[in-house]
Amino acid sequence: MGRGRSRAVKAPPGTLSPTSLHSGWRATLRGLTKPTPARLALAAFTGLIAIVTVLLMMPFATADGSRTPFVDALFTAISAICVTGLSTVDTGVHWSDGGLTVIMVAVKMGGMGMLTLASLLTLSVARSIGLAQRIGTATETRSESIAEVGGVLRTIVITSTSFEVLTFIALTPYMIITDHPFWRSVFLGMFYAISAFNNAGFVPEAEGVTQYASDPLFLVPIGLAVLVGSLGFPVILVVVKKWRRPRRWSVHVKLTLATSGLLLAVAWLGYLVMEWSNEMTLGPLGIGEKLLASGFTAIMPRSGGFAILDVGHLTGESRLLTDVLMFIGGGSGSTAGGIRVTTFALLVLSIWAEMRGNKDVEVFQRRIPQETIRQAIGVLVMGSAVVLAGTFALLRLTSFTLDQSLFEVLSAFGTVGLSYGITDELSTGAKLVLAACMYIGRVGPVTLGAALALRTRTRMVRFPSERPIVG
């Protein structure tokens, strides 16, 4: 028998020792706190939402000096950071100029992306970006490679500021000639410019944008800003750098532009035909005004959210078209939400290849990897699940119809901002449901899933394959 030595006592089979439990908890904690790009994105957006919520609850933020209830302030903060535009209070009446300024800054920061903003600050101070930040910004802006992040950042600042300034220059004189005071015109021009390019849809006037329903001097600058903002910064980067050589554009750029153009044309024609004789929408307008109003309306469901036609007065066919457009959304890496146009295009191409019996999905003389198709299917399924769950929750928590509830949830998930006019009538629970849909729609279902995953798995063994019957 040796002295000074002790034997380790083995735990009975099927039980966990305290050491194993401790190690398991430590591994779980490390997995939850590991600073992945997806978690950094969630942390940045969540932190900014908290700050904006506190500011909007201050007396200076309201027109009458009262304190906004927490739920309404939180809802507005999420709507601003997620560049949605839905609001439980009348934006042009409830908020003071101070509150509108907070919303405007929040929209600008939310549109650019907190990770992008953080990297810009680092770039300006240190003249370089660390690898972790490059990866995070590439995730936020959907860059094609880490090396392009610097170019994407410069393009984001230059493009967003340029379009906002151009829209501001176009709108401010218009506000002046429509009997707004000078400094009020400057403020409105700036607010509309930022809200439009970032696809937020917030309106700082109590009368809304219906007062400009027949005026191209207002609708054209707003529509163009929304359209460009919905394309995505990676697309803008390539077009700006290679605008003379479209043949050298990437598949992503070509697919985004082609699909966006097709969806815009279909929506424009659809609204024009389905609302032509509707006395509550396009009916009373002249031919030119109908073309202008239907074109503007066709852009907005892609995430813009400015409404010159009352959603409640649209025909059932037009509302269904709007639902589909809101679910599809805009371009990847843009200020728009939804499942994104590239996801929609890849799914259609995949179905077309299957119908033709092609093994590969091909477009623009390029073959799409199967992993990309799988990712598109994942985005579709997860997005559909969010919309289904949100609609079910609204039906349980409110007395509104399926049409109304589905429309509000799709508007929130697509970060659109169009409303059936029921948002301010929702219960606290229903408001939180829509807030969650806006949050998930902005950061993306896949990003949220990646952020919540504890660890990645590497499989060393693959099972034999067997094909089940499909269809």
N, C-alpha and C positions, 0 to 999 in steps of 0.2 A: 504493500500500500504506500503510494507516494505521499509526501507531505507538501503542503502549500499548493496543491492542485485541486481543482474542482471540475467535475464533469457537468457539461451542459445537459439540461433536462429537456428531452424532446417533447414537443406538444403532441397529444394524441392525434391520430389521423382524423381529418375533417374539421380540425379547429385551427384558428389563427392565433399565433403568438402575439404578445404586445408589440414586439419588434416589427413583425410583419404588418400589423395594423398601422403602426406609426409610419412605416415606410410607405404604405399605401396612401395614407392621408397626405404625406409630403409630396408624393408623386402627383396626386390629384391637384394639390394646391399649386405645384409648379406648372402643371398643365393649364390651369385656369388663369395664371398670372403671366404666362409666357407672352412677351410683347410681339405678337405676330402683326403683320400689316392690317389684317381684317380687324383685330381687336383695337389697334391704334385708331382705326377709322371710327369704330363705334365709340371709343372713349372720347375722341375729339368732338364728335357730333353731340354726344350726351352732355359733355361738359359745357359746350356752347349753349345748348338748349337750357341748361340749368341757369346760366348767367342771364340769358334773355328773359327767362321766366321771372326771375327776381326783378329785373329792370321794369318789365311790363306791369308788375304789381305795385310799383311806386306811384304815388299820387300825381307826379309830374307827367306820367304817361297817358292819363285820361283827360278828356276835354273838360269834365266837371270837377276834376281834382279828387275823385273818389278812388278807392283801391279796387282793382279788378280781382274777382275771385280767382283762387289758385287754378282751378280746372280750366277756366277760360284763358288765363295768362299762359298756362302750360300748352294748351291746344294751339294758341296763336304762335307761341315760340317754336313749337314743332313744325307748324305749317310754314313759318318763315324760314327756318333753317333747312327744312326739307323742300323748300321752294314749291309749295303746293298752292296756297292761296285760299284754302278753306278757312272760314272763320265763324266762331260762335257768336260774335258780336259784329255790329255794323262798323266796318273798318273806317269809313269816312266820317262817322258820327261819334263813335265811342272814344277813339284815340285822339290825343292832342298832337301838335306838331312834334313834340318830344317823343311821344310814343311811336308816331309814324317814322321818325328818324331811326329809332331803335329797330323797327321792323325792316326798314330799308337797308341798314347796315347788316342785319342778320341775313337778309336775302342775298346780299352781295357775298358774304362770307360762306353761306351755305352753298351758293352756286359755284363758287370757286373750289370748294372742298377744303375742310380744315387741314388735311394733310398737305395739300398743295400750298396753302398759305404758310404752314409751318416750314416747309422746305424753302419757300421763297424768302422767308425771314432769315433762315440759316444761310441761304445763298448770298444774301445781301451783306451779312455780317462776316461769314467765314470764307466767302468766295468759292465754296465747295459744298457738296452734299454727301453725307455719309451713305454707305451702302444700304443700311436698313431704311433710311429715309427715302432713298431712291426706289427701293422695292415698294415701300408704302405708297409713294406718289404714283408709281406705275400702276399699282392696283386701283387707286382712286381715279386716275385719268385714263385708264385702259391703254397705256402706252404699249407699243409693240415690242419694245426692248428697253432695258434699263438705261442704255446709252442715250436714248431719246428723251429722257426725263427733262434734262436741261432745256432742250428745244421746246418741249411741251409746256414747261413753265413759262418760258418767255412768250410763247404763242398765246397762252391763256391770258396773261396780263395785257399784252398788246391788243389781242383780238377783242377781248371782253371790254376793255376800256375804250377802244376805238369805236366799237359798235354802240356802246352806251353813250359816248360823246356825240356820235353822229345822230343817234335817236334823240338825245337831249337837244341838239341844235335844231333838229327838225320840229320838235314839239313845243319848245319854249316860245318862239314867235307865234305859233298857233294859239297857245294859251293866252298870250297877250291880246291878240286880235279877237278872241272870244270873250272879252270883257273880264279877264282875271287880272288882279293887281300884279305889278311887275314882279315883286319878290315871291308872291304866291305862284306866279307862272314859272319862275325859276325852280322853285321847290317841286311843283307838280311835274315839270319836265324831267327833272332828275329822278324823281320817284318812279314815274312811268318807264323811263329808260332802263333803270336797273331791274324793275319788276318784269319788264318785257323780255330783255335779253336772257335773264336767268329763269325765264318760264315760270315766274311765281304767280302772276295773276292778281296780286293785291291791287285794289283800287282805292286811292286816297280821297275820293270825292263821294259825297252822300248820294249824288244822282247816278253814280255808276258810269259805265261807258256806253250805255244805251243812248245817251244824249248825243253821241258822236256816230250813231249807227249808219248815217248816210254820208259821212264826210271822209273822203280819201286822204286829206291832209293829216288826219289822226290815225285812220285804220292802216294805211300803207306802212308808215314807219313802225308802228307797233307790230304788225304782222310780219314784216321782214326781220325785225329783231328777234321775235319768238322763233321764227323758222330757222334762222342761223344758229341761235342758241340751242335748238333741239338736235342739231346734227352731231354734235360732240367735238371736243377739242382735238382728239386724234385725227378726225377728218379735216378739221380746219388747218391743222399743222401741215398735213400732206398737201392740201390744195394750195395753201399759201406758198409752200416751198417749191411745188412742182406744177403750178397752174398752167404753164406752157406745155407740159408733157403729160397729158392725162393718161397716156398709155402706160406710164410708169407708176400710176397710182396703185396702191395695194388693193387686194381683193376686198378688204374691210371698207375702204373708202368707196369703191365702186358699188359694192352691195348696199351700203348705207344710202348713198345718193340715189341709186336706181329705185330702191324700195321706198324711200321717202317720197320721191317724185311720183311714183305710181300710186301710193296711198293718198297723196295730196290730190291728184287728179280724180281718183275714184270718189273721194270725199266731197270735193268741189262739185262734181257732177251730181252726186247723190243728194246733197242738200238742195241743190238748185232744182232738181226734178221733184223731190218729195215735198219741198216747202213752197213751190212756185205759186200754188193757189191757196195756200194757208193764210187766211186773213189776219191771223194772230202773229204771223212772222214775216214772210217775204211778200205775201199777197199785195199789200197796198203800195209796194215800192215799184219804181220804174225798172226797165230792163237793166240799165247800167248799175243802178243801186242794188238790184238783185244779184248781179254778177259779183259786185264788190262785197256785199254782205255774206253771200254763200262762200266766197273764197276765204274771207276772214274767218268765218265759222269753221271751215275745213281745216285751218291751221291749228285752232285752239285745242281740240281734244288730244293733240299729240303731246300736250303738257302745258300749253299756254294759259288757259283758264279764263281769259277775258271773254265775257259773254255779252253780245249785242242782241241776241235772240233769247227770249225766256225759255228755259229748258222745259218748263211745265206746259208750254204751248206748242212744243214741237210735236210732229206726228210720231206715232209709235215706231215707224220704220226709221225715222231720223234718230230717235233715242237709241235704238238698237245699233245703228251705225256708230253713234257716239260711244256706246259701251265698248264696241270692238276696238275702235281707235284708241280709247283711253287705256285698254288692256295692253295693246301693242306698244304704245308709248313712242319715245324718240330714239336717238342714237346712243350707242354705248359711250360712256365717258362724257355725256352731256349733262345738262341741268334737267333733262326730262326723266320721267320714270317709266313704269310699265316693264314688260319683259324685254323691250328694246326691239328695234326694227330688224337688226341682224339676226336675232333669235328667231323672229317670225319668218324671215327670208330663208334661213337654214332649214327650218322645219318644213316649209313648203317645198324647197328643193329636195329634201330628203324623201318626202312623199312622192314627188314627181319621179325621182330616180327609182323608187320602189315600184311604181306603176309601170315604168318602162323596162324593168328588169335589170337595171344597171347596178353593178356591185358598188360602184363609187358614186359619191355625190360630187358633181362637178359644176363649176360656174366660172365664167371668164377665163376659160382654159387653165383652170387650176382645180386640183382635187382637194376636197375638204377632209381633214383627218376625222376618223371615227370618234376620237375623244371630244372633238368640238361639237359633233352632233349629239353625243351623250350629254354634254354640258347644256346644250340648248334644250334638250328634253327635260333635264333636271330643272332648269329655270322655268319652263312652262308648267311642270307639275307643281313645283313649290309655289309659284305665283298663283296658280289656280287654287291651291289649297288655302293660301292666305285670303283670297277673295271669297272662297266658299265659307271659310270659318267666320270671316268678318260679316258677311251677309247674314249668316245664320244667327250670329250674336245680335245684330241689329234687329232682326225679326223677333227675337226673344225679348229684347229690352224695350222695344218701341211698338207702336201700333201702325207703323207705316207699311205700305204695300211692298211686295217683292221688287217691283220696278223701281220704286223710290230708294229702297235700301241698297239694292245692287248698284244703282247709279252712284250713290254716295260713296260706297266702298271702293268701286272702281276708280272714282275720281281721287280718292285718298291714296290708293295703292299706286296709281299712275302719276301721283303728285301733279294733278291737273288743276284742280280748284273749281271746276264747274260744279254747280249745286242745283238740286231740285228745289231749293229754298227751304229745306227742313233742318239745316245744320244748327241753327240757333234754337230749335225746338227739342233737340235731343236731350236725353237724361245724362247725368254725369257718367254713368257706365257706358252709354253709347258714344259719348264724346271720347272717352278713353280708348274705345275700340277703334274709332276712326284715327285717333292719334297714333295708335300702334300700327295701323295700316300705312299711314304716311311715313312713319319711321322705317318700316321694313321696305316699303317701296323705294325710298331714297337710297338706303345703304345696299339694297338688293338682297333677295332671299338667300342666294348662294353665299354672299359675303357674310350674312348673319349666321348661316350654318357653319361656315368655316371658322368664324370667330368663337362659336360656342363649342366646337370640337376640342376635346382635351388633348388629343395627339393624333398624328398621322400614323397609319398602319402600313407596314411593309409585309406583304404576303410572300412567304418562301415556298409555299405549296399551292399549286393550282389544281382544282378538281377537273375531272373529265367533263367534256362538253356534251350537252344533249339538247336538241332543239324541240321546245314545246310547240303546240299548234297555236298560231296567232291569227285572229280574225275569224 
